[in-house]
């Protein structure tokens, strides 16, 4: 199976340099790396090209549009998504590849993360709190595993099945959560504890970052039925419908 990596980028030149170096040293290499330029005014596109990545432009600002454009361009049977600030270990793609080969029921994979740039004393606490909020609370709302955009992968047929259902406009939703909601009724989303990736703690370091992230999550759940959607998903999981 071929592996395509999609990275939405908006003025992330310095982060991107490190990420692309990490990806160049994977034990199982990607067949293509697609960097989606979402309006960069820095050297992100040049950094990507110099590393051998495919650069495509998405003029509609927002991760939902940029990510979807990248997925549409991907040619691999496995589509991997990360952010420019992701820091995957050398065996990241190997773990993804092996899991999809060994588990044909898995439609998508995600895993935990840690925030490498938080102060040392709060790094693990911040990572644990974010994991609790994202994977437990949002997982409860979805009645399944929510995919995390800094560290996720899915089969190309999953994207084919949901590409018309996800939002491609604006900046008011979480694209990874939106994809999870669209995919969860027809595909199995799985959490792989060993699939661990570093990420920048921007959600904590930006003013009102955590509040903004929470609002985007609520907007995304509202797009998929709000409270009624949550109840409906649990009824389906429990076999009550």
TORKOL-4160 file (C-alpha; in steps of 0.2 Angstrom, whole numbers, padded with zeros to 4 digits, m for minus):
241
<pt num="1" X="0000" Y="0000" Z="0000"/>
<pt num="2" X="0006" Y="0017" Z="m0005"/>
<pt num="3" X="0007" Y="0031" Z="0009"/>
<pt num="4" X="0003" Y="0049" Z="0006"/>
<pt num="5" X="0006" Y="0062" Z="0019"/>
<pt num="6" X="m0005" Y="0078" Z="0019"/>
<pt num="7" X="0001" Y="0094" Z="0028"/>
<pt num="8" X="m0009" Y="0110" Z="0028"/>
<pt num="9" X="0002" Y="0125" Z="0031"/>
<pt num="10" X="0000" Y="0143" Z="0034"/>
<pt num="11" X="0016" Y="0153" Z="0037"/>
<pt num="12" X="0024" Y="0138" Z="0047"/>
<pt num="13" X="0041" Y="0139" Z="0039"/>
<pt num="14" X="0052" Y="0135" Z="0054"/>
<pt num="15" X="0040" Y="0121" Z="0060"/>
<pt num="16" X="0039" Y="0113" Z="0043"/>
<pt num="17" X="0058" Y="0112" Z="0041"/>
<pt num="18" X="0059" Y="0101" Z="0057"/>
<pt num="19" X="0044" Y="0091" Z="0052"/>
<pt num="20" X="0051" Y="0087" Z="0034"/>
<pt num="21" X="0067" Y="0082" Z="0042"/>
<pt num="22" X="0058" Y="0070" Z="0053"/>
<pt num="23" X="0048" Y="0063" Z="0039"/>
<pt num="24" X="0064" Y="0060" Z="0029"/>
<pt num="25" X="0071" Y="0048" Z="0042"/>
<pt num="26" X="0056" Y="0037" Z="0044"/>
<pt num="27" X="0059" Y="0018" Z="0044"/>
<pt num="28" X="0045" Y="0016" Z="0032"/>
<pt num="29" X="0046" Y="0031" Z="0020"/>
<pt num="30" X="0031" Y="0040" Z="0013"/>
<pt num="31" X="0028" Y="0038" Z="m0006"/>
<pt num="32" X="0022" Y="0056" Z="m0007"/>
<pt num="33" X="0022" Y="0071" Z="0004"/>
<pt num="34" X="0009" Y="0084" Z="0000"/>
<pt num="35" X="0010" Y="0102" Z="0008"/>
<pt num="36" X="m0005" Y="0112" Z="0005"/>
<pt num="37" X="0000" Y="0131" Z="0004"/>
<pt num="38" X="m0015" Y="0140" Z="0012"/>
<pt num="39" X="m0010" Y="0157" Z="0009"/>
<pt num="40" X="0008" Y="0157" Z="0015"/>
<pt num="41" X="0018" Y="0173" Z="0014"/>
<pt num="42" X="0034" Y="0166" Z="0021"/>
<pt num="43" X="0046" Y="0153" Z="0014"/>
<pt num="44" X="0035" Y="0138" Z="0018"/>
<pt num="45" X="0032" Y="0133" Z="0000"/>
<pt num="46" X="0051" Y="0134" Z="m0004"/>
<pt num="47" X="0055" Y="0124" Z="0011"/>
<pt num="48" X="0043" Y="0110" Z="0005"/>
<pt num="49" X="0049" Y="0110" Z="m0013"/>
<pt num="50" X="0067" Y="0109" Z="m0007"/>
<pt num="51" X="0063" Y="0094" Z="0003"/>
<pt num="52" X="0055" Y="0085" Z="m0012"/>
<pt num="53" X="0037" Y="0088" Z="m0007"/>
<pt num="54" X="0022" Y="0091" Z="m0018"/>
<pt num="55" X="0016" Y="0109" Z="m0015"/>
<pt num="56" X="m0002" Y="0113" Z="m0020"/>
<pt num="57" X="m0011" Y="0129" Z="m0016"/>
<pt num="58" X="m0028" Y="0131" Z="m0008"/>
<pt num="59" X="m0034" Y="0149" Z="m0008"/>
<pt num="60" X="m0049" Y="0147" Z="0003"/>
<pt num="61" X="m0042" Y="0150" Z="0020"/>
<pt num="62" X="m0045" Y="0137" Z="0034"/>
<pt num="63" X="m0039" Y="0120" Z="0038"/>
<pt num="64" X="m0055" Y="0112" Z="0032"/>
<pt num="65" X="m0052" Y="0118" Z="0014"/>
<pt num="66" X="m0033" Y="0115" Z="0015"/>
<pt num="67" X="m0034" Y="0097" Z="0022"/>
<pt num="68" X="m0048" Y="0092" Z="0010"/>
<pt num="69" X="m0039" Y="0098" Z="m0005"/>
<pt num="70" X="m0024" Y="0088" Z="0001"/>
<pt num="71" X="m0034" Y="0072" Z="0003"/>
<pt num="72" X="m0041" Y="0074" Z="m0014"/>
<pt num="73" X="m0024" Y="0075" Z="m0022"/>
<pt num="74" X="m0017" Y="0060" Z="m0012"/>
<pt num="75" X="m0014" Y="0045" Z="m0023"/>
<pt num="76" X="m0009" Y="0033" Z="m0008"/>
<pt num="77" X="m0021" Y="0019" Z="m0001"/>
<pt num="78" X="m0016" Y="0026" Z="0016"/>
<pt num="79" X="m0018" Y="0045" Z="0019"/>
<pt num="80" X="m0008" Y="0051" Z="0034"/>
<pt num="81" X="m0012" Y="0068" Z="0041"/>
<pt num="82" X="m0001" Y="0079" Z="0052"/>
<pt num="83" X="0002" Y="0097" Z="0056"/>
<pt num="84" X="0018" Y="0107" Z="0052"/>
<pt num="85" X="0022" Y="0107" Z="0071"/>
<pt num="86" X="0020" Y="0088" Z="0073"/>
<pt num="87" X="0035" Y="0079" Z="0078"/>
<pt num="88" X="0033" Y="0061" Z="0073"/>
<pt num="89" X="0046" Y="0048" Z="0079"/>
<pt num="90" X="0056" Y="0038" Z="0066"/>
<pt num="91" X="0044" Y="0023" Z="0067"/>
<pt num="92" X="0028" Y="0033" Z="0065"/>
<pt num="93" X="0024" Y="0028" Z="0047"/>
<pt num="94" X="0030" Y="0010" Z="0051"/>
<pt num="95" X="0017" Y="0008" Z="0065"/>
<pt num="96" X="0003" Y="0015" Z="0054"/>
<pt num="97" X="0007" Y="0004" Z="0039"/>
<pt num="98" X="0008" Y="m0012" Z="0050"/>
<pt num="99" X="m0008" Y="m0008" Z="0058"/>
<pt num="100" X="m0018" Y="m0006" Z="0042"/>
<pt num="101" X="m0010" Y="m0022" Z="0035"/>
<pt num="102" X="m0013" Y="m0032" Z="0050"/>
<pt num="103" X="m0031" Y="m0025" Z="0054"/>
<pt num="104" X="m0042" Y="m0024" Z="0039"/>
<pt num="105" X="m0056" Y="m0018" Z="0050"/>
<pt num="106" X="m0047" Y="m0002" Z="0054"/>
<pt num="107" X="m0054" Y="0012" Z="0043"/>
<pt num="108" X="m0044" Y="0026" Z="0052"/>
<pt num="109" X="m0030" Y="0027" Z="0066"/>
<pt num="110" X="m0025" Y="0040" Z="0078"/>
<pt num="111" X="m0014" Y="0041" Z="0094"/>
<pt num="112" X="m0009" Y="0052" Z="0109"/>
<pt num="113" X="0002" Y="0067" Z="0109"/>
<pt num="114" X="0013" Y="0077" Z="0120"/>
<pt num="115" X="0016" Y="0096" Z="0119"/>
<pt num="116" X="0035" Y="0097" Z="0118"/>
<pt num="117" X="0036" Y="0116" Z="0120"/>
<pt num="118" X="0027" Y="0119" Z="0136"/>
<pt num="119" X="0037" Y="0123" Z="0151"/>
<pt num="120" X="0045" Y="0107" Z="0158"/>
<pt num="121" X="0034" Y="0107" Z="0174"/>
<pt num="122" X="0018" Y="0108" Z="0165"/>
<pt num="123" X="0022" Y="0098" Z="0149"/>
<pt num="124" X="0015" Y="0081" Z="0155"/>
<pt num="125" X="0000" Y="0089" Z="0164"/>
<pt num="126" X="m0005" Y="0099" Z="0149"/>
<pt num="127" X="m0003" Y="0084" Z="0138"/>
<pt num="128" X="m0014" Y="0073" Z="0150"/>
<pt num="129" X="m0027" Y="0087" Z="0151"/>
<pt num="130" X="m0029" Y="0089" Z="0133"/>
<pt num="131" X="m0030" Y="0070" Z="0130"/>
<pt num="132" X="m0043" Y="0069" Z="0143"/>
<pt num="133" X="m0053" Y="0083" Z="0135"/>
<pt num="134" X="m0051" Y="0077" Z="0117"/>
<pt num="135" X="m0051" Y="0059" Z="0117"/>
<pt num="136" X="m0062" Y="0056" Z="0132"/>
<pt num="137" X="m0075" Y="0070" Z="0132"/>
<pt num="138" X="m0076" Y="0071" Z="0113"/>
<pt num="139" X="m0075" Y="0053" Z="0111"/>
<pt num="140" X="m0090" Y="0052" Z="0123"/>
<pt num="141" X="m0099" Y="0064" Z="0111"/>
<pt num="142" X="m0095" Y="0054" Z="0096"/>
<pt num="143" X="m0098" Y="0037" Z="0103"/>
<pt num="144" X="m0081" Y="0032" Z="0095"/>
<pt num="145" X="m0063" Y="0038" Z="0094"/>
<pt num="146" X="m0061" Y="0056" Z="0088"/>
<pt num="147" X="m0046" Y="0058" Z="0075"/>
<pt num="148" X="m0033" Y="0070" Z="0080"/>
<pt num="149" X="m0026" Y="0080" Z="0065"/>
<pt num="150" X="m0008" Y="0081" Z="0072"/>
<pt num="151" X="m0008" Y="0062" Z="0072"/>
<pt num="152" X="m0020" Y="0052" Z="0061"/>
<pt num="153" X="m0021" Y="0041" Z="0046"/>
<pt num="154" X="m0035" Y="0033" Z="0036"/>
<pt num="155" X="m0038" Y="0022" Z="0021"/>
<pt num="156" X="m0042" Y="0031" Z="0005"/>
<pt num="157" X="m0059" Y="0023" Z="0003"/>
<pt num="158" X="m0064" Y="0031" Z="0019"/>
<pt num="159" X="m0061" Y="0048" Z="0011"/>
<pt num="160" X="m0070" Y="0043" Z="m0005"/>
<pt num="161" X="m0085" Y="0039" Z="0006"/>
<pt num="162" X="m0086" Y="0055" Z="0016"/>
<pt num="163" X="m0078" Y="0069" Z="0006"/>
<pt num="164" X="m0095" Y="0076" Z="0001"/>
<pt num="165" X="m0100" Y="0076" Z="0019"/>
<pt num="166" X="m0086" Y="0086" Z="0027"/>
<pt num="167" X="m0085" Y="0105" Z="0028"/>
<pt num="168" X="m0073" Y="0114" Z="0016"/>
<pt num="169" X="m0076" Y="0132" Z="0021"/>
<pt num="170" X="m0071" Y="0144" Z="0035"/>
<pt num="171" X="m0061" Y="0142" Z="0051"/>
<pt num="172" X="m0075" Y="0139" Z="0063"/>
<pt num="173" X="m0074" Y="0120" Z="0065"/>
<pt num="174" X="m0061" Y="0107" Z="0069"/>
<pt num="175" X="m0058" Y="0098" Z="0052"/>
<pt num="176" X="m0052" Y="0082" Z="0061"/>
<pt num="177" X="m0067" Y="0081" Z="0072"/>
<pt num="178" X="m0079" Y="0085" Z="0057"/>
<pt num="179" X="m0071" Y="0070" Z="0048"/>
<pt num="180" X="m0073" Y="0059" Z="0063"/>
<pt num="181" X="m0091" Y="0063" Z="0064"/>
<pt num="182" X="m0094" Y="0060" Z="0045"/>
<pt num="183" X="m0084" Y="0043" Z="0045"/>
<pt num="184" X="m0090" Y="0035" Z="0062"/>
<pt num="185" X="m0106" Y="0027" Z="0055"/>
<pt num="186" X="m0098" Y="0018" Z="0041"/>
<pt num="187" X="m0080" Y="0015" Z="0046"/>
<pt num="188" X="m0071" Y="0009" Z="0062"/>
<pt num="189" X="m0059" Y="0023" Z="0070"/>
<pt num="190" X="m0046" Y="0016" Z="0081"/>
<pt num="191" X="m0035" Y="0023" Z="0095"/>
<pt num="192" X="m0017" Y="0016" Z="0094"/>
<pt num="193" X="m0008" Y="0020" Z="0111"/>
<pt num="194" X="0009" Y="0018" Z="0104"/>
<pt num="195" X="0006" Y="0030" Z="0090"/>
<pt num="196" X="0013" Y="0044" Z="0099"/>
<pt num="197" X="0018" Y="0061" Z="0091"/>
<pt num="198" X="0024" Y="0078" Z="0098"/>
<pt num="199" X="0015" Y="0094" Z="0094"/>
<pt num="200" X="0017" Y="0112" Z="0099"/>
<pt num="201" X="0007" Y="0118" Z="0113"/>
<pt num="202" X="m0001" Y="0133" Z="0104"/>
<pt num="203" X="m0018" Y="0129" Z="0111"/>
<pt num="204" X="m0011" Y="0133" Z="0129"/>
<pt num="205" X="0001" Y="0147" Z="0124"/>
<pt num="206" X="m0010" Y="0158" Z="0114"/>
<pt num="207" X="m0022" Y="0170" Z="0123"/>
<pt num="208" X="m0039" Y="0161" Z="0125"/>
<pt num="209" X="m0032" Y="0147" Z="0114"/>
<pt num="210" X="m0041" Y="0133" Z="0124"/>
<pt num="211" X="m0057" Y="0143" Z="0125"/>
<pt num="212" X="m0056" Y="0145" Z="0106"/>
<pt num="213" X="m0053" Y="0126" Z="0103"/>
<pt num="214" X="m0067" Y="0122" Z="0114"/>
<pt num="215" X="m0079" Y="0133" Z="0104"/>
<pt num="216" X="m0073" Y="0125" Z="0088"/>
<pt num="217" X="m0077" Y="0108" Z="0095"/>
<pt num="218" X="m0095" Y="0114" Z="0100"/>
<pt num="219" X="m0097" Y="0121" Z="0082"/>
<pt num="220" X="m0092" Y="0105" Z="0074"/>
<pt num="221" X="m0104" Y="0094" Z="0085"/>
<pt num="222" X="m0118" Y="0106" Z="0081"/>
<pt num="223" X="m0115" Y="0103" Z="0063"/>
<pt num="224" X="m0118" Y="0085" Z="0066"/>
<pt num="225" X="m0134" Y="0086" Z="0076"/>
<pt num="226" X="m0129" Y="0093" Z="0092"/>
<pt num="227" X="m0137" Y="0084" Z="0107"/>
<pt num="228" X="m0148" Y="0074" Z="0096"/>
<pt num="229" X="m0133" Y="0069" Z="0086"/>
<pt num="230" X="m0125" Y="0063" Z="0101"/>
<pt num="231" X="m0140" Y="0053" Z="0107"/>
<pt num="232" X="m0142" Y="0046" Z="0090"/>
<pt num="233" X="m0124" Y="0040" Z="0089"/>
<pt num="234" X="m0125" Y="0031" Z="0106"/>
<pt num="235" X="m0142" Y="0023" Z="0101"/>
<pt num="236" X="m0133" Y="0016" Z="0085"/>
<pt num="237" X="m0118" Y="0010" Z="0095"/>
<pt num="238" X="m0129" Y="0001" Z="0108"/>
<pt num="239" X="m0141" Y="m0007" Z="0095"/>
<pt num="240" X="m0156" Y="0003" Z="0100"/>
<pt num="241" X="m0160" Y="0009" Z="0083"/>
